[in-house]
Amino acid sequence: NLQLGIQTTLIEPGAINTSFVSNVDRPEADGMPEELRKPYEKYQTAMSAAFANSTAQTADEVAEVIVKAINDGLETKASLRYQTSPNAQKTASMKIVDTTGDSLVKG
């Protein structure tokens, strides 16, 4: 709230190329009930594509956007939201169209 001298900015990163994804313990789809398997596999496919080395961004790229947001704030021209990559912008726009997130997991 700028009236109170408080400025809020959201940094919305996309997928970041780190070892996080390879370290995640994921359940096997084979052991899931049939009605959960297809949505889970669809979600896993989308997440795997998002975190692929060719589409994920580096931590340094995210840091550059954070520094820009800070500098914009110091100049009192910061935006409310900063997406850190084109993929993050796409995800943010999907939230506006589908606020439930159902399109990511439903057929």
C-alpha positions in Angstrom: 0.0 0.0 0.0 1.7 3.1 -1.2 -0.5 5.3 1.0 1.3 3.7 4.0 4.7 3.8 2.4 4.7 0.0 1.8 5.3 -1.4 -1.6 4.6 -5.0 -2.4 6.0 -6.9 -5.3 5.5 -10.5 -6.3 8.3 -12.4 -8.0 6.8 -15.3 -10.0 9.6 -17.5 -11.2 9.1 -20.3 -13.7 11.0 -23.5 -13.6 14.5 -23.1 -12.3 17.2 -25.4 -13.5 18.4 -27.0 -10.2 18.7 -30.5 -8.8 15.4 -30.1 -7.1 13.4 -32.0 -9.6 15.8 -34.9 -9.8 15.8 -35.1 -5.9 12.0 -35.2 -5.6 10.6 -38.5 -4.5 7.6 -39.2 -6.8 5.1 -42.0 -6.4 4.8 -44.5 -9.2 1.7 -44.2 -11.2 1.3 -48.0 -11.4 0.4 -48.1 -7.7 -2.3 -45.4 -8.0 -6.0 -45.9 -8.3 -7.1 -45.8 -11.9 -9.1 -42.6 -11.5 -5.9 -40.8 -10.3 -3.4 -42.2 -12.8 -4.3 -40.2 -15.9 -4.5 -36.7 -14.1 -1.2 -37.6 -12.3 0.5 -38.6 -15.5 -0.7 -35.4 -17.3 0.6 -33.3 -14.4 3.9 -35.1 -14.4 4.3 -34.7 -18.2 3.6 -30.9 -17.9 6.1 -30.6 -15.0 8.8 -32.6 -16.7 8.5 -30.3 -19.8 8.6 -27.2 -17.7 11.8 -28.3 -15.9 13.6 -29.6 -19.0 17.0 -28.1 -19.3 16.0 -26.3 -22.5 13.0 -24.5 -21.0 14.0 -24.0 -17.3 15.9 -20.8 -16.4 19.0 -20.4 -14.3 19.0 -19.1 -10.8 21.1 -16.2 -12.0 18.3 -15.2 -14.5 15.8 -15.2 -11.6 18.2 -13.1 -9.6 18.4 -10.5 -12.4 14.7 -10.0 -12.3 14.7 -9.7 -8.5 17.4 -7.0 -8.7 15.4 -5.2 -11.3 12.3 -5.3 -9.1 14.4 -3.9 -6.2 15.8 -1.1 -8.3 12.3 -0.3 -9.7 11.1 -0.1 -6.1 13.9 2.3 -5.1 12.7 4.5 -8.0 9.1 4.0 -6.9 8.1 2.5 -10.3 7.9 -1.2 -9.3 5.2 -3.3 -10.7 3.0 -5.5 -8.5 4.1 -8.7 -10.4 7.3 -9.7 -12.2 7.5 -13.0 -14.0 11.0 -14.2 -14.5 10.7 -15.9 -17.9 8.3 -16.3 -20.9 7.2 -19.6 -19.4 6.4 -17.9 -16.1 4.4 -15.3 -18.0 2.5 -18.1 -19.7 1.7 -19.8 -16.4 0.6 -16.5 -14.8 -1.8 -15.9 -17.8 -3.2 -19.4 -17.3 -4.1 -18.5 -13.7 -6.2 -15.7 -14.9 -8.0 -17.9 -17.4 -8.3 -21.0 -15.2 -8.0 -19.9 -11.6 -8.7 -23.5 -10.4 -5.8 -25.0 -12.2 -8.0 -27.8 -13.4 -6.9 -27.5 -17.0 -3.5 -28.8 -16.0 -4.8 -32.1 -14.7 -8.2 -32.7 -16.4 -8.5 -34.4 -19.7 
